[in-house]
Amino acid sequence: MKILSSNYIIGLLLCLGISSCSDKWADHIGSGDAQQSLYEVVNDNAQFSAFADLLERSGYAEDLKASKNYTLIIPTNEAVEAVRSNYDNFNDSTVLRSFVGYHIINSIYSVNEATDTVKAKNFRNKYVEFTRGAFDEVVPTSQNLTAGNGIYHVVPAALKPLQSVFDFVMINFSELEQVKAVSSFDTVITVNADGTRILRINSLWFTQTRQHMTREDKKITYFVLDDEYYSEEYNKLRPYHSTSYAEDGVRPDSTTTFFTKRALLSDLIVEGELGAEDLDAELLAVSGTKFRVDAADVISTHKTSNGRVYRVKKLNVALADQIKEIKVLGIQPVGFKQNDKAGNTYYRNKRDLNGELYDDIQIYDHKVTAFYAKYRANNLNVVKYKVYGRAIMGLAGDPQVTAFTQYVHFFDPTLVSANEVDLYKRPVVNNQDVNDTRMTFTVEPRNHDEVYLGEVIQDEFGRLPLLVMSNGTGPIILEYLRFVPILP
């Protein structure tokens, strides 16, 4: 597919009024009447009369009279009549505009049979795929014909305005439990202090899940499950997403149901449009969950405007791939014991002894007893975690070259104190298998290995605030903490 630049188009259009140039235009793009607008091409040709009528009724006629450059894909009278009954004779204005607008593209795209797929955005904010001389698999009978404000192609079959993944599953599989769950996220009710209720789309749900189903500039593959399997997976994941918020309370976006559904539904989206031959491999959902699909479990497949939908009986997925490990990066603190030690705090990009780049934080010579950096582990499941840490020191240029100890403390919401540090005494099992209220993190010179720190229980889905604290006035060095769930 060859796409012409706007400067080149302007130059070509300037030639339209000069006889010596008009032949060159036709040679480069194709034949046609460059003196007519696209609107006139449609209305002056009897074989396009059906589309001309739809164009007038759609309200897009004025656009095709304008000087702006377009690509028009014109279905013949026979092509329009073949689909008229599918659109209830185009009596619905929304359906009519969708059909006509799908055939109008807001730039100039010529056809080249030797070129791979190019996506062209049409008036309906959908993308028509130009693939090796065909439009959405429809081969034109005439192509690259010129008009005064663009080019046009004639097709023997009308292009089919496809629904997005979101619209397709909401319309065609609305009775399934999975799709009912998707629908339940459309709005979230919040209650103001005065009792007024406000409806809004939940931003976390939108960015993590729904946006993938609706955006047209990227392709996805979406899997729709049998009710029995969906319910099994929901019930399996629910205990790991438990919260204390009431299901009918003022925080519907923080309940066990909310987090469980969001996690499960995010596991069903894969980036890219997958063909049947792609399903044999291990797939990776946008959530990071790995799974497989058996060909015998595929019930049907459906093309959409932004990808493909597979209706399946079930997926093959392990709990260990759904309840994931979490990393907290040293370079992402959310606060400090006090904020006057910026000059002693270094965010470093270094190479280890293996030549690998890594980023860490070093807080050195701060002269504050029990100084600490505050962190937050997010989206932790309700499970016991093994905690590992990595901190490297003693390399060339490091001010710290001898072994030292630092500590990791976890927030305990049951504690009450005016002193912040006293709130961070959640019970843990340390690396000596002893009950404690902190984990000891010993940092040895030039040690690139992770250090096992102990175990901590997360008893509510969500955040776990923590401190990395110095031993006396000693240093703090941290590349990351890694939380590994202990699963049955």
Summary of the structure (lengths in Angstrom):
residues: 488
radius of gyration: 30.6
end to end distance: 53.6
largest distance: 92.3
contacts: 1475
relative contact order: 0.09
helix: 30%
strand: 31%
